[in-house]
Amino acid sequence: MSEDLVLFEKSPEISTLTLNRPHVYNAVSYAMLERLRDILSELESDLPRVVIVAANGKGFCGGVDLKESREADAAFANRRVTLMHEVLSRLRRLPSPVVMAIEGVAAGLGAELAISGDIRIASPSARFGYPEPRVAVPSPAHHLVNLIGLARAQEMLLTARWVEAEEARQWGLATRIADDPLAAAQEVAAELMKLSPLSLRHTKGNIWVAIDDGARASSEHHIEHVTAAADTADRKEALAAFAEKREPRFTGQ
C-alpha cells in the first residue's frame, strides 16, 4: 500500500515521517512522492510544533527510483520531476521546524530531501552526493548553492563526488554528527518544544523570504531539462548501463 512507503506518526507536538523502502535504500518512486505530498497537506492543515524526517534501513535515500525511470517517457518524467519540486518546496516552506535524521547515503533527490530540513543530523556513515551526471540528467542547484555556497556546490554538482559526514558538517550539509541520528533528532525536537511556536514559524518564514529569490526560476529550469533528458540517447544508455551493472558510454546526444 502507498501508505507503507512513508510511515506517518501524527502528533500535535512532534510528528514523524519515515521513508520506508529500505530494500532499495528508500529510492523515491512516483507513488512515494504522492504519499509525501498527501502527508504535507495534512501537516499544513494541522501544524505540529516540530516535524522529524527519518528513514528505515541503512540508507536515508538513494534518490529517484531508476527502475521506474527505465519505463518512463518524457511525459512521465515531467510529471515526476514537477511533483518532486512541489514536495521539496512545500517541505522547505512548512512553518513548523523540520529536523532530519540522516543515516547512510543521501543521493540526488535524497540529498535534496536531506537539505530541505532546517536542522540536519547525520550519522558518521552518512554521505551526500548528486550523481545525476552519471545517469544523464541535470541536478537541481538553487537550494544547495544557498546552503553551502557557489564554489562548493559547483564541485559537488559538476564532479558528482561524494561528501562524507565530517566534510558535510564542515560545509553545512549536515548541522551535526551523531551516532544515533534519530535519537539526536528527538532530543533537538524536545529542545524546540521549549521555544515559542509562533516565533519559530515566523522566523522560518523570514528565512525563506531571504532565500526565495530565484528558487522558482531554478525549479522551472530543472523541470524543463529533466523532461528533455528523458528522450536523449545518453539517458537511455545510462539506464541500460544501470540495469546491466556496467559503466555507461556517453556520446553527448
Secondary structure, 3 states (H helix, E strand, C coil): CHHHCEEEECCCCEEEEEECCHHHCCCECHHHHHHHHHHHHHHHHCCCCEEEEEECCCCCECCECHHHHHCCCHHHHHHHHHHHHHHHHHHHHCCCCEEEEECCEEECHHHHHHHCCCEEEECCCCEEECCHHHHCCCCCCHHHHHHHCHHHHHHHHHHCCCEEHHHHHHHCCCCEECCCHHHHHHHHHHHHCCCCHHHHHHHHHHHHHHHCCCHHHHHHHHHHHHHHHCCCHHHHHHHHHHHHCCCCCCCCC
